Amino acid sequence: EGFGLVITEALWKGKPVVAGNVGGIPLQVDNRRTGYLVGGISECAERVIYLLRNSEIADKMGISGKEYVRKNFLITRLLKDYLSLFNSLK
């Protein structure tokens, strides 16, 4: 998958994400800060269980995930990029 909208939606809702380390997913999940990138089923299960048992860490990752989306994937960031580009053309 390229850009997985469902991943960004989960991050925006303040949930840590456990996802495969493939395609565009590593561009969306900041490993160990907003969630975990995993290489297989057993690692995925381990990370999910870890988050379920450590709610404080999961909550912290969730907050970081929402902020990561706000800074990187919302239209306001694109607008800032366009304004910077236009400003550089002066």
N, CA and C of each residue as an Amber inpcrd file, in Angstrom:
protein
   270
   0.8450000  -1.1730000   0.0000000   0.0000000   0.0000000   0.0000000
   0.8890000   1.2340000   0.0000000   0.4560000   2.2440000  -0.7090000
   1.1760000   3.5040000  -0.7210000   0.8990000   4.2590000   0.5510000
   0.1490000   5.3340000   0.4560000  -0.2220000   6.1160000   1.6300000
  -1.4830000   5.4990000   2.2070000  -1.3600000   4.8990000   3.3810000
  -2.4990000   4.2290000   4.0100000  -3.3180000   5.2170000   4.8180000
  -4.4110000   5.6780000   4.2520000  -5.2440000   6.6680000   4.9310000
  -5.7170000   6.1620000   6.2880000  -5.9990000   4.8850000   6.3950000
  -6.4970000   4.3320000   7.6640000  -5.4490000   4.4920000   8.7690000
  -4.1800000   4.4520000   8.4230000  -3.1160000   4.6300000   9.4130000
  -3.1160000   6.0600000   9.9260000  -3.1880000   7.0140000   9.0100000
  -3.2180000   8.4170000   9.4130000  -4.4760000   8.7200000  10.2140000
  -5.5900000   8.1080000   9.8590000  -6.8210000   8.3100000  10.6240000
  -6.6570000   7.8150000  12.0610000  -6.0410000   6.6580000  12.2330000
  -5.8280000   6.1250000  13.5820000  -4.9040000   7.0350000  14.3840000
  -3.8340000   7.5030000  13.7660000  -2.9190000   8.4170000  14.4470000
  -3.6340000   9.7040000  14.8390000  -4.4670000  10.2250000  13.9200000
  -5.1920000  11.4590000  14.1960000  -6.1550000  11.3010000  15.3700000
  -6.6480000  10.0900000  15.5610000  -7.5560000   9.8250000  16.6840000
  -6.7950000   9.5300000  17.9740000  -5.4740000   9.6880000  17.9390000
  -4.6710000   9.5170000  19.1450000  -4.3890000   8.0760000  19.5150000
  -4.3670000   7.2060000  18.5290000  -4.0980000   5.7940000  18.7900000
  -2.7330000   5.4120000  18.2390000  -1.9170000   4.7070000  19.0220000
  -0.6500000   4.2200000  18.4580000  -0.9440000   3.1630000  17.3970000
  -0.1010000   3.0980000  16.4070000  -0.3300000   2.1800000  15.2920000
   0.7490000   1.1040000  15.2720000   0.3250000  -0.1220000  15.0890000
   1.2350000  -1.2410000  14.8650000   0.9720000  -1.6960000  13.4370000
   1.9870000  -1.5620000  12.5810000   1.7760000  -1.8340000  11.1620000
   3.0290000  -2.4270000  10.5350000   2.8350000  -3.0450000   9.3870000
   3.9450000  -3.6460000   8.6580000   4.9130000  -2.6070000   8.1320000
   6.1730000  -2.9370000   8.1440000   7.2330000  -2.0490000   7.6870000
   7.3970000  -2.1840000   6.1720000   6.3440000  -1.8000000   5.4390000
   6.3370000  -1.9520000   3.9830000   5.6770000  -0.7460000   3.3210000
   5.9480000  -0.5780000   2.0530000   5.2940000   0.4580000   1.2590000
   5.4680000   1.8420000   1.8460000   4.3880000   2.6230000   1.8360000
   4.4110000   3.9820000   2.3460000   4.1870000   4.0780000   3.8400000
   3.9300000   2.9530000   4.4870000   3.6280000   2.9610000   5.9180000
   4.7730000   3.5430000   6.7490000   6.0410000   3.2190000   6.4710000
   7.1190000   3.8160000   7.2650000   7.1940000   5.3440000   7.1580000
   6.6000000   5.9230000   6.1270000   6.5530000   7.3800000   6.0230000
   5.5190000   7.9730000   6.9720000   4.5990000   7.1480000   7.4310000
   3.5070000   7.6150000   8.2840000   3.7040000   7.2870000   9.7520000
   4.3700000   6.2060000  10.0470000   4.5590000   5.7770000  11.4340000
   6.0040000   6.0530000  11.8300000   6.1790000   6.8960000  12.8300000
   7.5050000   7.1650000  13.3780000   7.7730000   6.0620000  14.4050000
   8.5510000   5.0650000  13.9920000   8.7490000   3.8580000  14.7920000
   9.1980000   4.1810000  16.2140000   8.4930000   3.6030000  17.1570000
   8.7230000   3.7240000  18.5970000   8.3070000   5.0790000  19.1680000
   7.8380000   5.9960000  18.3350000   7.3460000   7.2780000  18.8430000
   5.8370000   7.4010000  18.6600000   5.3300000   7.0060000  17.4860000
   3.8920000   7.0820000  17.2300000   3.2710000   5.6990000  17.1060000
   4.0950000   4.6870000  17.1690000   3.6440000   3.3130000  17.0330000
   4.8270000   2.4180000  16.7410000   4.5490000   1.2630000  16.1850000
   5.6040000   0.3030000  15.8860000   5.4910000  -0.2060000  14.4540000
   6.6250000  -0.2930000  13.7950000   6.7170000  -0.9450000  12.4930000
   7.2140000  -2.3620000  12.7490000   6.5010000  -3.3330000  12.2090000
   6.8250000  -4.7300000  12.5000000   7.0940000  -5.4970000  11.2100000
   7.7940000  -6.6220000  11.3870000   8.1650000  -7.4380000  10.2450000
   7.3830000  -8.7300000  10.1070000   6.4990000  -9.0280000  11.0400000
   5.7580000 -10.2740000  10.9500000   4.6450000 -10.3530000  11.9800000
   3.9020000 -11.4560000  11.9040000   2.7270000 -11.6440000  12.7460000
   3.0910000 -11.7310000  14.2240000   4.1250000 -12.5040000  14.5590000
   4.4710000 -12.6610000  15.9790000   4.9500000 -11.3370000  16.5770000
   5.7280000 -10.5730000  15.8310000   6.1770000  -9.2710000  16.3230000
   4.9880000  -8.3170000  16.4830000   4.0530000  -8.3980000  15.5630000
   2.8440000  -7.5730000  15.6440000   2.0820000  -7.9010000  16.9280000
   1.8830000  -9.1770000  17.1950000   1.1620000  -9.5900000  18.4000000
   1.8850000  -9.1270000  19.6570000   3.2060000  -9.2480000  19.6830000
   3.9900000  -8.8030000  20.8370000   3.8050000  -7.3190000  21.0970000
   3.8460000  -6.5190000  20.0410000   3.7110000  -5.0690000  20.1960000
   2.3020000  -4.6710000  20.6450000   1.3050000  -5.3220000  20.1080000
  -0.0740000  -5.0210000  20.5110000  -0.2710000  -5.3690000  21.9890000
   0.1870000  -6.5310000  22.3940000   0.0720000  -6.9400000  23.7980000
   0.8250000  -5.9610000  24.6990000   2.0120000  -5.5540000  24.2670000
   2.7970000  -4.5950000  25.0420000   2.0200000  -3.2970000  25.2450000
   1.4170000  -2.7870000  24.1850000   0.6560000  -1.5410000  24.2910000
  -0.5790000  -1.7060000  25.1750000  -1.2260000  -2.8310000  25.0740000
  -2.3970000  -3.0860000  25.9160000  -2.0240000  -3.1610000  27.3950000
  -0.8540000  -3.6750000  27.6840000  -0.4020000  -3.8040000  29.0680000
   0.2380000  -2.5190000  29.6090000   0.6090000  -1.6100000  28.7160000
   1.2950000  -0.3760000  29.1120000   0.5310000   0.8240000  28.5760000
  -0.6030000   1.0920000  29.1950000  -1.4950000   2.1370000  28.6910000
  -0.8690000   3.5300000  28.7220000   0.0120000   3.7960000  29.6770000
   0.6590000   5.1130000  29.7170000   1.5310000   5.3280000  28.4890000
   2.2660000   4.3080000  28.0990000   3.1050000   4.3990000  26.8950000
   2.2270000   4.5310000  25.6590000   1.1500000   3.7440000  25.6050000
   0.2230000   3.8240000  24.4710000  -0.3900000   5.2180000  24.3660000
  -0.7710000   5.7920000  25.5050000  -1.3440000   7.1390000  25.4950000
  -0.3350000   8.1730000  25.0090000   0.9040000   8.0490000  25.4570000
   1.9660000   8.9740000  25.0310000   2.2070000   8.8610000  23.5270000
   2.2420000   7.6320000  23.0230000   2.4140000   7.4190000  21.5830000
   1.2280000   8.0040000  20.8130000   0.0360000   7.8510000  21.3670000
  -1.1550000   8.3950000  20.7210000  -1.1020000   9.9050000  20.5940000
  -0.6600000  10.5710000  21.6390000  -0.5140000  12.0280000  21.5960000
   0.5350000  12.4250000  20.5610000   1.6530000  11.7120000  20.5480000
   2.7070000  11.9850000  19.5650000   2.2050000  11.7420000  18.1460000
   1.3980000  10.7110000  17.9630000   0.8590000  10.3880000  16.6380000
  -0.0390000  11.4850000  16.1010000  -0.9060000  12.0120000  16.9570000
  -1.7980000  13.0860000  16.5110000  -0.9890000  14.3200000  16.1170000
   0.0050000  14.6540000  16.9050000   0.8520000  15.8080000  16.5980000
   1.6440000  15.5770000  15.3080000   2.0950000  14.3480000  15.0940000
   2.8380000  13.9960000  13.8790000   1.9720000  14.2020000  12.6400000
   0.7140000  13.7880000  12.7250000  -0.2180000  13.9930000  11.6060000
  -0.4670000  15.4830000  11.3950000  -0.6900000  16.2170000  12.4880000
  -0.9530000  17.6470000  12.3780000   0.1910000  18.3730000  11.6770000
   1.4230000  18.0010000  12.0090000   2.5920000  18.6760000  11.4390000
   2.9110000  18.2380000  10.0100000   2.5300000  17.0230000   9.6450000
   3.0160000  16.4660000   8.3830000   1.9800000  16.1650000   7.3150000
   0.7210000  15.9410000   7.6750000  -0.2210000  15.4290000   6.6910000
  -1.4870000  16.2430000   6.4930000  -1.6560000  17.3380000   7.2010000
  -2.8550000  18.1510000   7.0170000  -2.6350000  19.1960000   5.9310000
  -3.7190000  19.7130000   5.4040000  -3.6350000  20.6730000   4.3130000
  -2.8990000  21.9490000   4.7210000  -2.9100000  22.2560000   6.0120000
  -2.1930000  23.4480000   6.4680000  -0.6920000  23.3250000   6.2140000
  -0.1550000  22.1210000   6.3280000   1.2610000  21.9210000   6.0180000
   1.5190000  22.1190000   4.5350000   0.5970000  21.6380000   3.6990000
   0.7390000  21.8320000   2.2550000   0.6690000  23.3080000   1.8990000
  -0.2320000  24.0190000   2.5340000  -0.3430000  25.4540000   2.3000000
   0.9560000  26.1590000   2.6780000   1.5180000  25.7890000   3.8030000
   2.8040000  26.3630000   4.2250000   3.8850000  26.0860000   3.1840000
   3.9190000  24.8570000   2.6560000   4.8990000  24.5070000   1.6190000
   4.7180000  25.3720000   0.3750000   3.4610000  25.5510000  -0.0610000
   3.1930000  26.3840000  -1.2360000   3.6060000  27.8290000  -0.9970000
   3.2770000  28.3750000   0.1730000   3.6490000  29.7550000   0.4790000
   5.1700000  29.9200000   0.5020000   5.8700000  28.9480000   1.0380000
   7.3430000  28.9950000   1.0380000   7.8820000  28.9580000  -0.3810000
   7.2780000  28.1260000  -1.2140000   7.7080000  28.0330000  -2.6110000
   7.4780000  29.3630000  -3.3270000   6.2980000  29.9320000  -3.1850000
   5.9930000  31.2110000  -3.8470000   6.9100000  32.3170000  -3.3390000
   7.2020000  32.3170000  -2.0580000   8.0900000  33.3090000  -1.4730000
   9.5050000  33.1830000  -2.0330000   9.9260000  31.9580000  -2.3120000
  11.2730000  31.7450000  -2.8440000  11.3990000  32.1920000  -4.3020000
  10.2870000  32.3820000  -4.9890000  10.3030000  32.7820000  -6.3980000
  10.4260000  34.2820000  -6.5900000  10.3900000  35.0350000  -5.5160000
  10.4770000  36.4990000  -5.6120000  11.7780000  36.9500000  -6.2020000
